[in-house]
Amino acid sequence: MPGEAQAARLDFARALKDAALATAVSFAMFLPLIGFNTVLNLRNETVLETRFGTLAVFVAIIAAATFLNTLVLAPWRARRAQRAVSREPGKISQWLSRRFAPFALGFVLIYPALVLSLTGSSGALKWIDNFGIQILIYVMLAFGLNIVVGLAGLLDLGYVAFYAVGAYSYALLAKTFGLSFYMLLPLAGILAAFWGILLGFPVLRLRGDYLAIVTLAFGEIIRLVLVNWIPVTNGYAGISGVPRPTFFGIPFTAGDDGFAAVFGLPFSPIYRTIFLYYLILALALLTAYVTLRLRRLPVGRAWEALREDEIACRALGINTTSTKLTAFATGAMFGGFAGSFFAARQGFISPDSFTFMESATIVAMVVLGGMGSQIGVAIAAVAMVGGTEILRELDFLKEIFGPDFDPTQYRMLLFGFAMVVIMIWKPRGLVSTREPSVFLKERKLISRDLVKEGHG
């Protein structure tokens, strides 16, 4: 048909125009970021190097992606938007919602055994520690922040402060008084919850951008206190020699009283790593279970009412003061638990581990996963943290971008690109459907077109 051929030529011309514009913009943006690199030579002089080959590959990828988006993806999205949208979730979505959680739980339970069988004890150490334990720490942090941001609707950009309070509380009390990890874990959570209440009082009348600014300032205040209170925190030097958790009093050492000797096993550091993996897994599952139970209690319903409309919440007689304070305190408590485990796992902490970027990363997990969705937040944490770690293993990229290419240097660039793609593809997060807190006769998912933008 002549009309269809003319429309195809117009679409092709528009795609070329958009690709040319994207090429020009990306070249201008990435020229100072990727095209030039400053290094120190043997005489300790700063030398400017060029990486025009890497720059050309990046620009070509962006141009090709823009061309395909204009020519193929944009018309497909337009046709899809014109179709009648079903207000009920599909059978596949319902099946996945019922089967995914048990499958994921079973996988994380057998993950150490699976890795050991595939890579052996030497290779499993990296995969269990860098991937399993590191991801589960962020999953637990995201679960805690999901209470504040996803359920109560309070944007908190200083959540890393409670993470730091838990870590330093455990480190200082363990080194000073010699208390065990299991005694200090709840104490670190209580201290973090106390600081959550202290943060909640000044922000009772704030919402939105103003609340975000105040919580951001709170996180920076805590970090600066850790840097400058040198007699207590040791400043930038940090605290080393933090006691490690034991297996009910049995340390993971090479001595005669160690774990391996007591159980008649050859000494290996893999035992402590597996123990820490299951310990943080138990803490993450406890956080998820408590959150799900709280959603069904009056306080959880009050959080969701506060998120939807604070004025209507007040009109219904709900005490918004106590509702906000309980949200901050509960989320901060779980952040303190994660911080105490982080200190016990690392054996060393410093203020560099509690910067604003940590808070931004955790907030991104909650937003990308779907605010209020436990499963979505966990998936986002796995994708973000695991994706960053797996970049270290992608040596084949050096064949594309050159032998000097280091994928980890571009993790924030790839992270930003992934956020843009997710916000275009899934503006309400990876999991856009919600399961109601209470139901009358039949449990059903709430369709995405019935859910307010960014909420559940």
N, C-alpha and C positions, 0 to 999 in steps of 0.2 A: 504494500500500500504506500502511495506517495507521502501521505501524511505521517505515517509511522516512520518512514525512512528519514523524513525531514526532522521529526522529533528526536530520532536517534542521533542524527548529525548535530543537532543543537545540544543534546546531552553530552556528546563527546567533546564538543567545543567548550562547553562550560566546565567539564572535568579537566580539560587541558588548562583552561584559564585558572581554575582553583589550584591545580598542581603547580603552575608557574608561580602563583602568588605565595603558596606555601614554601616553595623552594627559596624564594627571595627572603621571606621572613625568617625561616629557619637558618638560612646562611648568615643573616645579620645577627641573629641571636646566639648561634653556636660558634661563630668565628672567634670571639674572645674567650669562650668557655672551653671549647674543644680544639680549635685550630691552633692555639698558642699555649705553650706550657713552659713554666719557669723552673729550672733545675739548678743545682749547685754543682760546679765542676770540681776537679781535684784541687784547684787553688782557692776553693771556697768563694768563688765568684758566681753571681747569678747570671745564668745564660738563658736566652730565649730560644726555645725549640718550636718547630712547627709540626703539626699533625694534620696536614691537609688531606691525606688519604682517609684517615678516620672521619674527618669532617665530611668528606664527600660521601662516605657510606651512610652516615646519619642523615644527611640531606636527601640522598636518594631514597632511603626508606620512608622518610616523611612524605616526599613527593609522591611515591607510589601508593602509600596509604591514603593520601588525600584524593588521588585520582580514582582509586577503587571506591572510596566512600561516596564521592559525588556521582560516579557512574552506576554503581550497583547498590550500595547499602542505603543511601538516602532515598532513592525511589522505592526500595523494598520497605523501609520504615514508613513511608508515606502511604503505601498501599495497605500496610498492616494497620495503620491508625484509622483508615477509613472503614475497615471491617467492623462488624458488630462485636463488641467485647462481651464475653460471657462473664456474668457476675459471680459465677461459681468457679472455684479452682478446678482444674482438670484432674482426671483420674491419676495421671502420672504424678502431679504435684502432691496429691493426697497420699499416694503410695509411698513417695519419697519421704514425706513428712512422718509417716509411721515407721518406716524401715531404716531411715538414715541414722537416727540417734542410736539404736541398738547396735547397728553395724559399726559406727564410729567408736562406741564404747568398747566393743569387742576388739577392734583393731588396736586401740591404745593400750589395752590390757596385755595383748600378746606382742606388742611392738618390740620390746627388748629381746624376747626369744626369737622373733623373726629376724632381727638384725644380727643376732649372734649366729644364727644358722647360716646366714648369707655371707657375712663378712668375717666371722671369727672374732675372738676377744680383742685383738689389736685394732681391727677396723671398726668394731662396734662401739668402742669408747667414744670416737668422734661423733658417730651418728646418734647415739643415745644422749650425749651431753649437749652438743651444739644444736641438734635439731629437736630431740625429745624434750629435754629439761628446759632449754631456752624458750621453746615455743610455749610450753605449759606455763611458764612464769608469766608470759604476756597474755595468755588466755585467762589466767586468774586475774591479772590486772584489768583486762578488758571486761571481765564479768563484774568486777567491783565498780568500775566507772559506768557500766551499763545501768546500774541502779540509779546513779545520780543523773546521767544524761538521758539514757533511753527510757527509764520509767518515770522519773520525776521531772524530766525536761529542764534540768538546771545545767547549763553549759559550764563545765569545769575545765579550765586550761592549766590548772596547777595541781593536777592529781599526783604528779610525781613527788610532791612534797610529802604526802602520806607514805609513799613508797620509801622515801629517805628517812622519815621518822621511824618506821619499823626497822629498817636496816641498822641505823645508828643506835636505836634503843637496844636491839639484841647485841650488837657488837660491844657497846660500852658496858652493859650489865653483865654480859658473859665474861668479859676480861676482868672486870673489877671485882665481881662477887663470885665468879666461878659457877654460876647457875647453868643448868642444862638447857638444851634447846627446847625441850617439851614444856618446861616451866616458863621460859621467856616468850614462847610463841603467842600464847594468849595475852601476855602482858604487853607485848609489842602491838598487838591489835587494839588493846584498850587504850594505849597511849596515842595511837594514830586516830582512834575514834574521838578522843578528847580534843585533839587538834582539829578534827573535822567539825566538831561543835563550835570551837573557837572561830573557825572560818565561817560557819553558818550564821552566827549572830550579826556580823557587820553587813551581810549581804541579804538580809531578810526582805528588804524593799527593792532589791535589784533583780532584773531579768535581762535576758538577751545579751547584747554587746557589753553593757555595763557590768553584768555579772562575770562575763568572760574576762574583762580587763582586770577586775579585782582578784579573781582566782589566779590569773596569770601573775599578778604582782605578789600574791601570797606564795606561789611556788618559787619565785625569784628571791623573796625574803628568806625563805628557809634555806635555799642554796647559799646565799651570801652569809647567813649565820654559820653554816657549816664551814665555809671558807675562812671566816675571820675569827671564830671562837677557837683559836688555836690551842689553849690549855686543855680543852675538852675534846675537840674533834680532830686536832692535829692538822687542821687546814687542808691545803692541797696534798700534803703528804699522805693523808688518809690514815686509816686504822688497819694494821696488819696483824696476822696471827689470831684471827677470830676463830674461836673454837668451833670444830665441826660437829654435826650431830652424830650420835652413836646409835647402834642397833640395840635399844633397850639396855644401855650401859656398856655394850661391847664396842670398843673403838675399831675402826677400819685401819689398823696399823699392821706392821710386819712383825710385831712382838709376839710373845707367847700368849698374851692375853687378847690378841687381835681376833677379828672375825674369822679369818681364814684358819688360824690355829685352833680356835675353839671348835669349829665345825669340821676340822680335818681336811681342809681344802688348800690347794697351793695358793700362795699369796698373789693377788692381782688387784689392780685399782678398779677393775670393772665391777667388783662387788659394791663398792661405795657408790659408783655411778648409778647402778641399777637401783640401789636403795633410795638414792635421792630422786630418781625418776618416779618411783612409785609413791614417794612421800609428797612430791609436788602434785602428782596426779590425784592423790587423795584430797589434798587441799583444794585443787581446782574443782573436783566433783562436789566437795562440801560446799564451796561457794555457789555452784550452779544449783544444788539442791535447796540451799537456804533461800536463794533468790526466788526460785519457783514457788516455794512454800510461802514466802512473804507476799508474793503477788496475789495469793488467794486470801490473805488476811486483810482486815480493814486498813492497815497501814499501807499495804500494797495498792489497794483500790484508791486510797487517798493520793498516793504518788501519781497514779495514772490520771486522776481527776485534776491534780495540780498541773500536770503536763498539758492537758487539753485546754483548760481555761481557769486561770487563778481566780478571776472575779466570780465565776459560777461556783467555784470550789468554796469560796468564802460564803456565798449566798446559801449554800447547802449546810452551813454550820461546821464545816471542817476547819480545824485549827491549822492554818497554813504554817504557823511558826514551828510547831512541833513536827509537822510533816516535812518541812525542809530540813530541820535539824536531824531528824532520823535518817533521811536520805543521805545527807553528808556524812553522818557518823557511821552508818552501815557501810557505805562505799569506802570510806577511809579505813575502817577496820580491816576489810579484806585487802586493801593496799598495804596496810601494816603487816599482815600475815605474809604477803608476797615479799615485802622488803626484808623481813627477818629470815626467810628462807634464802633469799638472794645473798645476804651477808654470810649465812652458814655455808652455802655452797661455794662462794668465791674464796672465803677466808681473808678477803681484803676488800675494803670499800673506801671510796673517796668521793668528793663532790662532783667529779667528772661523770659519774654514773647517773646523776640525777639532774640533768639539764632539761631545758624546755623542749628539746626535740623528743625526749622520752614521752612527755605529756602529749605532744602533738601526734606522735605515733599511736598512742593508746586511744586518743580521741578519734583518729582516722579509722582504727579498727572498729570502733562502735558505729561510726557513721557508715562506713562501707559495708559492714556486715548487716546492717539494718537495725535502727534504733529500737531497742526493746526485745530483740530476738537473740536468745542465747546461742542457738545453733549458728546463726549468721555471724555473730561476733566471733565465735570460735573458728569458723571457716576463714574469716578475714585475718585473724591472728596467725593462723597456720600459713596462709598465703603470703602475708607481708613478712613475717619473721623467717619462715622457711624459704621464701623466695630470695631474701637478702643473703641468707646463708648459702643457698645453693649456687649463687653467683660465683662463689669462690671455687666451685667445682667445674665451671664451664670453660675449660681450657681450649675447647675447639673454637671459641670466639676469636682467639688470637690468629687463627688462620684467615679469618674474615677481615678483622680490623688491624692486624699487624702484630708482630711479636711483643711489642711493648704495651699492648692493650691490657689494662687491669679492669675487669668488670666491676669490682667493688667500688671503684672511683665514681661510677655512674649509677650507683644504686638509688640516690635521691632523684636523679633524672628519670630513671625507669619507674620509680615509685610515683612521681608526679604524673607521668604519662598513664600509668595504670589507674590512678584516681580519676583522671579525666575520662578515660574509657568507661569506667564503672559508672560515673555520674551520667554519662550519655546513655549507656545501655540499661543500667538499673538505677534510676535516680533515687529510689527509696531504699537502696542497699541490695545486697545479694539475696537476702530473704525478705521479700516485700509483703508476704502474707503474714498474718498474725493469728495466734490461737488465743481466744478470749480467756480472761482469768476465771470467769465462772460461766456456766451454761445451764439451760433449763432441762432439755430433754436429750439433745444430740450434740456431740462435740463436732464442730465444724471449723475449718479455717476461714478467716476473713479475707475476702478477695481484695486485691491490691487497689482496685478502683474505689473501694469503700474506705480506704485508709487515708487519713490526712497526710499530706506531703511531709515525709521525714518522721512520721510518728506511727504508732501502732495501736 
